[in-house]
Amino acid sequence: MTISSSLNASVAGLAANATRLAAISDNIANSSTYGYKRAVTDFHSMVIETGTGTYSAGGVRTTNTRLIDQRGALVSTSSATDLAVRGRGMLPVTTEASVNVDNGDHPMMLTTTGSFSTDDRGYLTTSSGLILMGWPANTDGTIPTYPRDTADGLEPVKINTNQFAGEATTYVDLAVNLPATSTDSSAIGETEELSVEYFDNLGKSESLTIEFVPIVPASGSSNSWTMVVRDSASANAIVGEYNLTFDDTRGAGGTLKSVTPVTGGAYDGTDGYISLNVNGGPMALNLGILGTSGGLTQLSDAFQPVSVSKNGTPVGNMTSIEVDANGFVSAAFDIGITRVIYQIPLVDVSNINGLESLDYQSYRPTPDSGSFFLWDAGDGPTGDIVAYAREESSTDVAGELTELIQTQRAYSSNAKVIQTVALSLAELTSLPVEMVS
Protein backbone atom coordinates (compact mmCIF):
# COMPACT_ATOMS: atom_id res chain seq x y z
CA MET A 1 0.00 0.00 0.00
CA THR A 2 2.79 2.45 0.91
CA ILE A 3 4.69 1.75 -2.33
CA SER A 4 1.53 2.24 -4.37
CA SER A 5 0.83 5.58 -2.67
CA SER A 6 4.36 6.67 -3.55
CA LEU A 7 3.63 5.95 -7.18
CA ASN A 8 0.32 7.83 -7.06
CA ALA A 9 1.93 10.82 -5.32
CA SER A 10 4.65 11.08 -7.96
CA VAL A 11 2.13 10.83 -10.79
CA ALA A 12 0.23 13.70 -9.11
CA GLY A 13 3.53 15.57 -8.87
CA LEU A 14 4.12 15.13 -12.58
CA ALA A 15 0.64 16.45 -13.35
CA ALA A 16 1.08 19.39 -10.95
CA ASN A 17 4.41 20.42 -12.44
CA ALA A 18 3.00 19.99 -15.94
CA THR A 19 0.27 22.45 -14.96
CA ARG A 20 2.84 24.87 -13.61
CA LEU A 21 4.87 24.46 -16.78
CA ALA A 22 1.79 25.33 -18.83
CA ALA A 23 1.27 28.54 -16.82
CA ILE A 24 4.94 29.51 -17.24
CA SER A 25 4.73 28.79 -20.97
CA ASP A 26 1.64 30.99 -21.25
CA ASN A 27 3.35 33.80 -19.36
CA ILE A 28 6.48 33.70 -21.52
CA ALA A 29 4.44 33.45 -24.72
CA ASN A 30 2.51 36.59 -23.72
CA SER A 31 5.49 38.60 -22.46
CA SER A 32 4.89 41.09 -25.29
CA THR A 33 1.09 41.05 -25.13
CA TYR A 34 -0.32 44.42 -24.03
CA GLY A 35 -2.47 44.12 -20.93
CA TYR A 36 -1.62 40.47 -20.25
CA LYS A 37 -1.81 39.38 -16.60
CA ARG A 38 0.52 36.58 -15.56
CA ALA A 39 -0.87 33.30 -14.25
CA VAL A 40 0.56 31.42 -11.27
CA THR A 41 0.15 27.83 -10.13
CA ASP A 42 0.01 27.13 -6.41
CA PHE A 43 0.70 23.64 -4.98
CA HIS A 44 -1.33 22.17 -2.10
CA SER A 45 -0.37 18.98 -0.29
CA MET A 46 -2.90 16.22 0.29
CA VAL A 47 -2.70 14.26 3.58
CA ILE A 48 -4.21 10.79 3.80
CA GLU A 49 -4.08 9.01 7.17
CA THR A 50 -4.37 5.20 7.18
CA GLY A 51 -3.72 4.51 10.84
CA THR A 52 -0.92 4.43 13.39
CA GLY A 53 2.41 3.09 12.18
CA THR A 54 1.74 3.44 8.48
CA TYR A 55 2.10 6.33 6.09
CA SER A 56 0.33 6.85 2.78
CA ALA A 57 1.54 9.53 0.40
CA GLY A 58 -1.33 11.87 -0.46
CA GLY A 59 0.33 13.68 -3.30
CA VAL A 60 -0.29 17.23 -4.46
CA ARG A 61 -2.93 19.22 -6.20
CA THR A 62 -2.84 22.65 -7.82
CA THR A 63 -4.88 25.82 -8.12
CA ASN A 64 -4.31 28.34 -10.90
CA THR A 65 -4.74 32.08 -10.36
CA ARG A 66 -4.43 34.98 -12.76
CA LEU A 67 -2.95 37.99 -10.99
CA ILE A 68 -5.21 40.65 -12.49
CA ASP A 69 -4.29 43.13 -9.76
CA GLN A 70 -0.67 43.18 -10.95
CA ARG A 71 -0.23 46.01 -13.44
CA GLY A 72 2.35 46.30 -16.15
CA ALA A 73 4.31 49.43 -17.00
CA LEU A 74 2.69 52.05 -19.22
CA VAL A 75 4.32 52.88 -22.55
CA SER A 76 3.52 55.88 -24.74
CA THR A 77 1.98 55.60 -28.20
CA SER A 78 1.02 58.00 -30.98
CA SER A 79 -2.75 57.42 -30.93
CA ALA A 80 -5.16 59.54 -28.88
CA THR A 81 -7.48 56.54 -28.47
CA ASP A 82 -4.84 54.18 -27.09
CA LEU A 83 -6.02 54.01 -23.49
CA ALA A 84 -4.63 52.57 -20.26
CA VAL A 85 -5.77 52.74 -16.65
CA ARG A 86 -3.22 54.19 -14.26
CA GLY A 87 -4.09 52.77 -10.86
CA ARG A 88 -7.16 50.90 -9.72
CA GLY A 89 -10.19 50.34 -11.95
CA MET A 90 -10.92 48.86 -15.37
CA LEU A 91 -12.38 50.09 -18.65
CA PRO A 92 -15.85 48.78 -19.59
CA VAL A 93 -16.00 47.09 -22.99
CA THR A 94 -18.39 44.83 -24.85
CA THR A 95 -18.13 42.43 -27.76
CA GLU A 96 -18.48 43.33 -31.40
CA ALA A 97 -20.81 40.34 -31.80
CA SER A 98 -23.32 41.75 -29.29
CA VAL A 99 -23.33 45.11 -31.11
CA ASN A 100 -23.89 43.35 -34.43
CA VAL A 101 -26.98 41.62 -33.02
CA ASP A 102 -28.36 45.10 -32.25
CA ASN A 103 -30.90 44.00 -29.66
CA GLY A 104 -29.80 46.56 -27.06
CA ASP A 105 -28.16 43.94 -24.84
CA HIS A 106 -24.46 44.62 -24.48
CA PRO A 107 -22.77 42.42 -21.84
CA MET A 108 -20.17 44.36 -19.88
CA MET A 109 -16.63 43.05 -19.92
CA LEU A 110 -13.54 44.70 -18.45
CA THR A 111 -10.01 45.45 -19.56
CA THR A 112 -7.15 47.61 -18.32
CA THR A 113 -5.88 48.79 -21.70
CA GLY A 114 -6.83 48.86 -25.35
CA SER A 115 -5.85 50.30 -28.70
CA PHE A 116 -9.19 51.66 -29.89
CA SER A 117 -9.97 53.08 -33.31
CA THR A 118 -13.18 53.82 -35.19
CA ASP A 119 -14.49 51.00 -37.35
CA ASP A 120 -16.61 51.40 -40.50
CA ARG A 121 -19.65 52.23 -38.34
CA GLY A 122 -17.84 54.66 -36.04
CA TYR A 123 -17.53 52.41 -32.96
CA LEU A 124 -14.30 52.66 -30.94
CA THR A 125 -13.08 49.10 -31.40
CA THR A 126 -9.88 47.12 -30.82
CA SER A 127 -8.47 44.87 -33.52
CA SER A 128 -9.72 41.89 -31.47
CA GLY A 129 -13.33 43.14 -31.51
CA LEU A 130 -13.71 44.76 -28.07
CA ILE A 131 -15.83 47.93 -28.21
CA LEU A 132 -15.37 50.67 -25.62
CA MET A 133 -18.45 51.57 -23.58
CA GLY A 134 -19.43 54.83 -21.89
CA TRP A 135 -22.24 57.14 -20.84
CA PRO A 136 -23.54 59.34 -23.68
CA ALA A 137 -23.63 63.10 -23.04
CA ASN A 138 -26.51 65.47 -23.60
CA THR A 139 -26.43 67.79 -26.61
CA ASP A 140 -24.94 70.54 -24.43
CA GLY A 141 -22.06 68.30 -23.34
CA THR A 142 -23.31 67.56 -19.82
CA ILE A 143 -23.47 63.99 -18.53
CA PRO A 144 -26.86 62.89 -17.14
CA THR A 145 -27.11 61.05 -13.83
CA TYR A 146 -26.73 57.32 -14.46
CA PRO A 147 -26.94 54.43 -11.96
CA ARG A 148 -23.50 53.42 -10.71
CA ASP A 149 -24.19 49.83 -9.61
CA THR A 150 -25.36 48.56 -12.99
CA ALA A 151 -24.16 48.68 -16.58
CA ASP A 152 -27.61 49.55 -17.93
CA GLY A 153 -26.68 53.16 -18.76
CA LEU A 154 -23.54 52.23 -20.70
CA GLU A 155 -23.58 52.34 -24.49
CA PRO A 156 -20.98 51.41 -27.12
CA VAL A 157 -18.99 54.56 -27.87
CA LYS A 158 -19.83 55.64 -31.41
CA ILE A 159 -18.03 58.52 -33.09
CA ASN A 160 -19.74 60.19 -36.03
CA THR A 161 -16.72 61.63 -37.83
CA ASN A 162 -18.98 63.47 -40.27
CA GLN A 163 -20.92 65.35 -37.62
CA PHE A 164 -21.16 69.12 -37.48
CA ALA A 165 -21.43 71.38 -34.46
CA GLY A 166 -21.96 75.03 -33.67
CA GLU A 167 -22.73 77.11 -30.61
CA ALA A 168 -25.46 79.72 -30.41
CA THR A 169 -24.54 83.17 -29.12
CA THR A 170 -26.05 83.74 -25.68
CA TYR A 171 -24.22 86.88 -24.56
CA VAL A 172 -22.47 89.94 -26.00
CA ASP A 173 -20.17 92.21 -23.96
CA LEU A 174 -19.86 95.79 -25.17
CA ALA A 175 -17.09 98.29 -24.44
CA VAL A 176 -18.02 101.41 -26.39
CA ASN A 177 -17.27 105.09 -25.82
CA LEU A 178 -19.92 107.62 -26.84
CA PRO A 179 -18.86 111.22 -27.60
CA ALA A 180 -19.82 113.57 -24.75
CA THR A 181 -19.97 116.48 -27.22
CA SER A 182 -22.95 114.90 -29.00
CA THR A 183 -25.26 115.66 -26.04
CA ASP A 184 -24.38 119.36 -25.89
CA SER A 185 -26.99 121.89 -26.88
CA SER A 186 -24.81 122.93 -29.82
CA ALA A 187 -24.59 119.39 -31.25
CA ILE A 188 -26.38 118.30 -34.42
CA GLY A 189 -27.66 115.05 -32.81
CA GLU A 190 -25.86 112.57 -35.05
CA THR A 191 -26.84 108.93 -34.42
CA GLU A 192 -23.99 106.49 -33.82
CA GLU A 193 -24.44 102.95 -35.10
CA LEU A 194 -22.76 99.63 -34.30
CA SER A 195 -23.37 96.22 -35.90
CA VAL A 196 -22.59 93.05 -33.92
CA GLU A 197 -22.62 89.62 -35.53
CA TYR A 198 -24.07 86.67 -33.62
CA PHE A 199 -24.91 83.03 -34.40
CA ASP A 200 -28.41 81.62 -34.02
CA ASN A 201 -29.45 78.18 -32.82
CA LEU A 202 -28.74 76.69 -36.26
CA GLY A 203 -25.28 78.24 -36.54
CA LYS A 204 -26.41 80.88 -39.05
CA SER A 205 -24.86 84.33 -38.95
CA GLU A 206 -27.21 87.12 -37.83
CA SER A 207 -26.57 90.63 -36.51
CA LEU A 208 -27.69 93.09 -33.89
CA THR A 209 -27.81 96.70 -35.05
CA ILE A 210 -27.33 99.01 -32.06
CA GLU A 211 -28.21 102.69 -32.57
CA PHE A 212 -27.15 105.32 -30.06
CA VAL A 213 -29.33 108.45 -30.49
CA PRO A 214 -28.11 111.48 -28.49
CA ILE A 215 -30.64 113.63 -26.64
CA VAL A 216 -29.79 117.27 -27.47
CA PRO A 217 -31.11 119.74 -24.88
CA ALA A 218 -32.10 123.37 -25.43
CA SER A 219 -29.18 124.42 -23.27
CA GLY A 220 -26.25 122.81 -21.47
CA SER A 221 -25.58 119.08 -21.77
CA SER A 222 -28.08 116.25 -21.26
CA ASN A 223 -25.49 113.43 -21.00
CA SER A 224 -28.33 111.18 -22.15
CA TRP A 225 -28.81 108.78 -25.05
CA THR A 226 -31.50 106.49 -26.40
CA MET A 227 -30.19 103.05 -27.31
CA VAL A 228 -32.22 101.09 -29.89
CA VAL A 229 -31.38 97.44 -30.65
CA ARG A 230 -32.64 95.76 -33.83
CA ASP A 231 -32.40 92.06 -34.76
CA SER A 232 -31.74 91.00 -38.37
CA ALA A 233 -33.31 87.59 -37.68
CA SER A 234 -36.58 89.37 -36.86
CA ALA A 235 -36.62 91.50 -40.02
CA ASN A 236 -34.74 94.26 -38.16
CA ALA A 237 -37.52 94.63 -35.62
CA ILE A 238 -36.70 96.51 -32.42
CA VAL A 239 -35.96 94.04 -29.64
CA GLY A 240 -34.94 96.57 -27.02
CA GLU A 241 -34.97 100.33 -26.38
CA TYR A 242 -33.26 101.96 -23.39
CA ASN A 243 -32.61 105.45 -22.06
CA LEU A 244 -28.99 105.85 -20.94
CA THR A 245 -27.73 108.59 -18.65
CA PHE A 246 -24.04 109.21 -17.92
CA ASP A 247 -22.46 110.82 -14.87
CA ASP A 248 -20.68 114.16 -15.24
CA THR A 249 -19.34 114.53 -11.69
CA ARG A 250 -15.65 114.65 -10.85
CA GLY A 251 -14.12 111.20 -10.43
CA ALA A 252 -17.12 109.38 -11.91
CA GLY A 253 -17.42 111.44 -15.08
CA GLY A 254 -18.26 109.45 -18.18
CA THR A 255 -19.55 106.36 -16.39
CA LEU A 256 -23.10 105.00 -16.63
CA LYS A 257 -25.43 106.64 -14.16
CA SER A 258 -28.73 104.96 -15.05
CA VAL A 259 -30.29 102.55 -17.56
CA THR A 260 -34.07 102.82 -18.01
CA PRO A 261 -35.85 100.29 -20.26
CA VAL A 262 -38.50 101.52 -22.67
CA THR A 263 -38.98 98.12 -24.25
CA GLY A 264 -37.00 94.90 -23.67
CA GLY A 265 -35.74 93.17 -20.57
CA ALA A 266 -34.81 94.89 -17.33
CA TYR A 267 -31.29 96.09 -16.57
CA ASP A 268 -29.47 94.04 -13.90
CA GLY A 269 -27.27 96.37 -11.88
CA THR A 270 -25.31 93.52 -10.29
CA ASP A 271 -23.68 92.36 -13.52
CA GLY A 272 -24.59 95.07 -16.04
CA TYR A 273 -26.64 92.86 -18.39
CA ILE A 274 -29.95 93.43 -20.15
CA SER A 275 -31.94 90.58 -21.69
CA LEU A 276 -32.92 90.82 -25.36
CA ASN A 277 -35.50 88.47 -26.84
CA VAL A 278 -33.86 87.82 -30.22
CA ASN A 279 -35.31 85.34 -32.67
CA GLY A 280 -34.50 81.88 -31.28
CA GLY A 281 -34.11 82.72 -27.61
CA PRO A 282 -32.92 85.29 -25.08
CA MET A 283 -29.55 86.97 -25.37
CA ALA A 284 -27.73 88.90 -22.66
CA LEU A 285 -26.17 92.23 -23.67
CA ASN A 286 -23.63 93.66 -21.23
CA LEU A 287 -23.67 97.48 -20.95
CA GLY A 288 -21.47 97.65 -17.86
CA ILE A 289 -22.11 98.22 -14.15
CA LEU A 290 -23.21 101.67 -13.02
CA GLY A 291 -20.34 103.87 -11.85
CA THR A 292 -17.59 101.75 -13.40
CA SER A 293 -15.40 102.42 -16.42
CA GLY A 294 -16.16 99.09 -18.09
CA GLY A 295 -18.87 98.72 -20.72
CA LEU A 296 -20.45 101.93 -22.07
CA THR A 297 -18.77 105.27 -21.35
CA GLN A 298 -19.28 108.87 -22.50
CA LEU A 299 -16.01 110.75 -22.82
CA SER A 300 -14.39 113.26 -25.15
CA ASP A 301 -15.63 113.79 -28.70
CA ALA A 302 -15.11 110.44 -30.48
CA PHE A 303 -17.30 107.38 -31.01
CA GLN A 304 -15.03 104.40 -30.32
CA PRO A 305 -16.08 100.74 -30.17
CA VAL A 306 -13.28 99.63 -27.84
CA SER A 307 -14.13 95.92 -27.81
CA VAL A 308 -17.00 93.56 -28.56
CA SER A 309 -16.75 90.03 -27.15
CA LYS A 310 -19.29 87.24 -27.38
CA ASN A 311 -19.69 83.50 -27.34
CA GLY A 312 -21.08 81.33 -30.11
CA THR A 313 -19.55 79.87 -33.24
CA PRO A 314 -20.60 79.00 -36.78
CA VAL A 315 -21.05 75.37 -37.81
CA GLY A 316 -17.79 73.41 -38.01
CA ASN A 317 -16.52 69.94 -38.92
CA MET A 318 -15.20 67.44 -36.40
CA THR A 319 -11.46 66.99 -36.74
CA SER A 320 -10.41 64.73 -33.84
CA ILE A 321 -11.40 63.17 -30.54
CA GLU A 322 -9.58 63.10 -27.22
CA VAL A 323 -10.02 61.28 -23.91
CA ASP A 324 -8.94 63.11 -20.77
CA ALA A 325 -7.80 61.72 -17.42
CA ASN A 326 -11.35 61.82 -16.03
CA GLY A 327 -12.72 59.74 -18.89
CA PHE A 328 -14.48 62.51 -20.83
CA VAL A 329 -14.46 61.87 -24.57
CA SER A 330 -14.40 65.21 -26.37
CA ALA A 331 -14.82 65.95 -30.07
CA ALA A 332 -12.76 68.83 -31.46
CA PHE A 333 -14.06 70.91 -34.38
CA ASP A 334 -12.26 73.09 -36.91
CA ILE A 335 -13.98 76.20 -35.55
CA GLY A 336 -11.97 75.91 -32.35
CA ILE A 337 -14.54 74.37 -30.01
CA THR A 338 -14.63 71.05 -28.22
CA ARG A 339 -17.71 69.21 -27.04
CA VAL A 340 -18.02 66.32 -24.58
CA ILE A 341 -19.82 63.40 -26.21
CA TYR A 342 -19.22 60.50 -23.77
CA GLN A 343 -17.82 59.77 -20.34
CA ILE A 344 -15.89 56.55 -19.74
CA PRO A 345 -16.26 55.35 -16.13
CA LEU A 346 -13.82 53.07 -14.34
CA VAL A 347 -15.27 49.84 -12.96
CA ASP A 348 -14.09 48.64 -9.57
CA VAL A 349 -14.84 45.27 -7.95
CA SER A 350 -14.25 43.92 -4.45
CA ASN A 351 -11.96 41.06 -5.52
CA ILE A 352 -10.32 41.81 -8.83
CA ASN A 353 -8.55 38.45 -8.97
CA GLY A 354 -11.97 36.78 -8.79
CA LEU A 355 -12.86 38.03 -12.28
CA GLU A 356 -13.30 35.44 -15.01
CA SER A 357 -10.50 35.61 -17.59
CA LEU A 358 -11.59 35.74 -21.22
CA ASP A 359 -9.83 36.11 -24.56
CA TYR A 360 -7.97 39.26 -25.58
CA GLN A 361 -7.07 40.38 -22.05
CA SER A 362 -10.72 40.92 -21.09
CA TYR A 363 -12.52 39.86 -17.92
CA ARG A 364 -16.05 39.33 -16.69
CA PRO A 365 -17.52 39.91 -13.20
CA THR A 366 -18.40 36.76 -11.25
CA PRO A 367 -19.80 36.01 -7.80
CA ASP A 368 -16.18 35.54 -6.66
CA SER A 369 -15.23 39.05 -7.77
CA GLY A 370 -18.06 40.59 -5.76
CA SER A 371 -20.28 43.53 -6.65
CA PHE A 372 -19.00 46.24 -8.98
CA PHE A 373 -19.34 50.03 -8.96
CA LEU A 374 -18.85 52.55 -11.76
CA TRP A 375 -16.67 55.45 -10.62
CA ASP A 376 -15.70 58.67 -12.33
CA ALA A 377 -12.05 58.23 -13.32
CA GLY A 378 -9.84 59.91 -10.73
CA ASP A 379 -12.55 59.76 -8.08
CA GLY A 380 -12.90 57.46 -5.09
CA PRO A 381 -10.47 54.52 -5.00
CA THR A 382 -9.90 54.48 -8.75
CA GLY A 383 -7.00 55.84 -10.74
CA ASP A 384 -7.26 57.84 -13.95
CA ILE A 385 -7.27 57.15 -17.67
CA VAL A 386 -4.13 57.80 -19.70
CA ALA A 387 -4.48 58.47 -23.43
CA TYR A 388 -1.63 57.90 -25.88
CA ALA A 389 -0.60 54.92 -23.71
CA ARG A 390 -0.77 51.13 -23.47
CA GLU A 391 -0.12 48.82 -20.54
CA GLU A 392 2.60 46.24 -21.04
CA SER A 393 2.42 42.60 -19.98
CA SER A 394 2.99 41.96 -16.29
CA THR A 395 5.26 39.00 -17.14
CA ASP A 396 8.82 39.15 -15.80
CA VAL A 397 10.68 36.95 -18.27
CA ALA A 398 13.73 36.54 -16.01
CA GLY A 399 11.54 35.38 -13.13
CA GLU A 400 9.60 33.01 -15.38
CA LEU A 401 12.81 31.40 -16.67
CA THR A 402 13.97 30.87 -13.09
CA GLU A 403 10.69 29.16 -12.24
CA LEU A 404 11.00 27.15 -15.44
CA ILE A 405 14.30 25.66 -14.22
CA GLN A 406 12.79 24.88 -10.82
CA THR A 407 9.76 23.24 -12.43
CA GLN A 408 11.92 21.14 -14.75
CA ARG A 409 13.95 19.82 -11.82
CA ALA A 410 10.82 19.08 -9.80
CA TYR A 411 9.35 17.24 -12.79
CA SER A 412 12.53 15.21 -13.21
CA SER A 413 12.54 14.37 -9.49
CA ASN A 414 8.98 13.06 -9.64
CA ALA A 415 9.87 11.02 -12.70
CA LYS A 416 12.86 9.62 -10.78
CA VAL A 417 10.57 8.59 -7.91
CA ILE A 418 8.33 6.73 -10.38
CA GLN A 419 11.39 5.02 -11.81
CA THR A 420 12.54 4.02 -8.32
CA VAL A 421 9.08 2.67 -7.42
CA ALA A 422 9.03 0.70 -10.66
CA LEU A 423 12.41 -0.86 -9.84
CA SER A 424 11.24 -1.68 -6.32
CA LEU A 425 8.13 -3.38 -7.65
CA ALA A 426 10.29 -5.31 -10.12
CA GLU A 427 12.54 -6.51 -7.28
CA LEU A 428 9.45 -7.54 -5.36
CA THR A 429 8.02 -9.56 -8.23
CA SER A 430 11.37 -11.36 -8.74
CA LEU A 431 11.39 -12.83 -5.20
CA PRO A 432 10.53 -16.56 -4.74
CA VAL A 433 6.88 -17.18 -4.00
CA GLU A 434 7.59 -18.71 -0.57
CA MET A 435 9.53 -15.59 0.47
CA VAL A 436 6.73 -13.25 -0.59
CA SER A 437 4.15 -15.35 1.23
Secondary structure in CASP SS format (residue, H / E / C, confidence):
PFRMAT SS
TARGET T0000
AUTHOR 0000-0000-0000
METHOD secondary structure of the structure
MODEL  1
M C 1.00
T H 1.00
I H 1.00
S H 1.00
S H 1.00
S H 1.00
L H 1.00
N H 1.00
A H 1.00
S H 1.00
V H 1.00
A H 1.00
G H 1.00
L H 1.00
A H 1.00
A H 1.00
N H 1.00
A H 1.00
T H 1.00
R H 1.00
L H 1.00
A H 1.00
A H 1.00
I H 1.00
S H 1.00
D H 1.00
N H 1.00
I H 1.00
A H 1.00
N C 1.00
S C 1.00
S C 1.00
T C 1.00
Y C 1.00
G C 1.00
Y C 1.00
K C 1.00
R C 1.00
A E 1.00
V E 1.00
T E 1.00
D E 1.00
F E 1.00
H E 1.00
S E 1.00
M C 1.00
V C 1.00
I E 1.00
E C 1.00
T C 1.00
G C 1.00
T C 1.00
G C 1.00
T C 1.00
Y C 1.00
S E 1.00
A C 1.00
G C 1.00
G C 1.00
V E 1.00
R E 1.00
T E 1.00
T E 1.00
N E 1.00
T E 1.00
R E 1.00
L C 1.00
I C 1.00
D C 1.00
Q C 1.00
R C 1.00
G C 1.00
A C 1.00
L E 1.00
V E 1.00
S E 1.00
T C 1.00
S C 1.00
S C 1.00
A C 1.00
T C 1.00
D E 1.00
L E 1.00
A E 1.00
V E 1.00
R E 1.00
G C 1.00
R C 1.00
G C 1.00
M E 1.00
L E 1.00
P E 1.00
V E 1.00
T E 1.00
T E 1.00
E H 1.00
A H 1.00
S H 1.00
V H 1.00
N H 1.00
V H 1.00
D C 1.00
N C 1.00
G C 1.00
D C 1.00
H C 1.00
P C 1.00
M C 1.00
M E 1.00
L E 1.00
T E 1.00
T C 1.00
T E 1.00
G E 1.00
S E 1.00
F C 1.00
S E 1.00
T E 1.00
D C 1.00
D C 1.00
R C 1.00
G C 1.00
Y E 1.00
L E 1.00
T E 1.00
T C 1.00
S C 1.00
S C 1.00
G C 1.00
L E 1.00
I E 1.00
L E 1.00
M E 1.00
G E 1.00
W E 1.00
P E 1.00
A C 1.00
N C 1.00
T C 1.00
D C 1.00
G C 1.00
T C 1.00
I C 1.00
P C 1.00
T C 1.00
Y C 1.00
P C 1.00
R C 1.00
D C 1.00
T C 1.00
A C 1.00
D C 1.00
G C 1.00
L C 1.00
E E 1.00
P E 1.00
V C 1.00
K E 1.00
I C 1.00
N C 1.00
T C 1.00
N C 1.00
Q C 1.00
F E 1.00
A E 1.00
G E 1.00
E E 1.00
A C 1.00
T C 1.00
T C 1.00
Y E 1.00
V E 1.00
D E 1.00
L E 1.00
A E 1.00
V E 1.00
N E 1.00
L E 1.00
P C 1.00
A H 1.00
T H 1.00
S H 1.00
T H 1.00
D E 1.00
S C 1.00
S C 1.00
A C 1.00
I C 1.00
G C 1.00
E C 1.00
T C 1.00
E E 1.00
E E 1.00
L E 1.00
S E 1.00
V E 1.00
E E 1.00
Y E 1.00
F E 1.00
D C 1.00
N C 1.00
L C 1.00
G C 1.00
K C 1.00
S E 1.00
E E 1.00
S E 1.00
L E 1.00
T E 1.00
I E 1.00
E E 1.00
F E 1.00
V E 1.00
P E 1.00
I C 1.00
V C 1.00
P C 1.00
A C 1.00
S C 1.00
G C 1.00
S E 1.00
S C 1.00
N C 1.00
S E 1.00
W E 1.00
T E 1.00
M E 1.00
V E 1.00
V E 1.00
R E 1.00
D E 1.00
S H 1.00
A H 1.00
S H 1.00
A C 1.00
N C 1.00
A E 1.00
I E 1.00
V E 1.00
G E 1.00
E E 1.00
Y E 1.00
N E 1.00
L E 1.00
T E 1.00
F E 1.00
D C 1.00
D C 1.00
T C 1.00
R C 1.00
G C 1.00
A C 1.00
G C 1.00
G C 1.00
T C 1.00
L E 1.00
K E 1.00
S E 1.00
V E 1.00
T E 1.00
P E 1.00
V E 1.00
T E 1.00
G C 1.00
G C 1.00
A C 1.00
Y E 1.00
D E 1.00
G C 1.00
T C 1.00
D C 1.00
G C 1.00
Y E 1.00
I E 1.00
S E 1.00
L E 1.00
N E 1.00
V E 1.00
N C 1.00
G C 1.00
G E 1.00
P E 1.00
M E 1.00
A E 1.00
L E 1.00
N E 1.00
L C 1.00
G C 1.00
I C 1.00
L C 1.00
G C 1.00
T C 1.00
S C 1.00
G C 1.00
G C 1.00
L E 1.00
T E 1.00
Q E 1.00
L C 1.00
S C 1.00
D C 1.00
A C 1.00
F C 1.00
Q E 1.00
P E 1.00
V E 1.00
S E 1.00
V E 1.00
S E 1.00
K E 1.00
N C 1.00
G C 1.00
T E 1.00
P E 1.00
V E 1.00
G E 1.00
N E 1.00
M E 1.00
T E 1.00
S E 1.00
I E 1.00
E E 1.00
V E 1.00
D C 1.00
A C 1.00
N C 1.00
G C 1.00
F E 1.00
V E 1.00
S E 1.00
A E 1.00
A E 1.00
F E 1.00
D C 1.00
I C 1.00
G C 1.00
I C 1.00
T E 1.00
R E 1.00
V E 1.00
I E 1.00
Y E 1.00
Q E 1.00
I C 1.00
P C 1.00
L E 1.00
V E 1.00
D E 1.00
V E 1.00
S C 1.00
N C 1.00
I H 1.00
N H 1.00
G H 1.00
L C 1.00
E E 1.00
S E 1.00
L E 1.00
D C 1.00
Y C 1.00
Q C 1.00
S E 1.00
Y E 1.00
R E 1.00
P C 1.00
T C 1.00
P C 1.00
D C 1.00
S C 1.00
G C 1.00
S C 1.00
F E 1.00
F E 1.00
L E 1.00
W E 1.00
D C 1.00
A C 1.00
G C 1.00
D C 1.00
G C 1.00
P C 1.00
T C 1.00
G C 1.00
D E 1.00
I E 1.00
V E 1.00
A E 1.00
Y C 1.00
A E 1.00
R E 1.00
E E 1.00
E C 1.00
S C 1.00
S C 1.00
T C 1.00
D C 1.00
V H 1.00
A H 1.00
G H 1.00
E H 1.00
L H 1.00
T H 1.00
E H 1.00
L H 1.00
I H 1.00
Q H 1.00
T H 1.00
Q H 1.00
R H 1.00
A H 1.00
Y H 1.00
S H 1.00
S H 1.00
N H 1.00
A H 1.00
K H 1.00
V H 1.00
I H 1.00
Q H 1.00
T H 1.00
V H 1.00
A H 1.00
L H 1.00
S H 1.00
L H 1.00
A H 1.00
E H 1.00
L H 1.00
T H 1.00
S H 1.00
L C 1.00
P C 1.00
V H 1.00
E H 1.00
M H 1.00
V H 1.00
S C 1.00
END
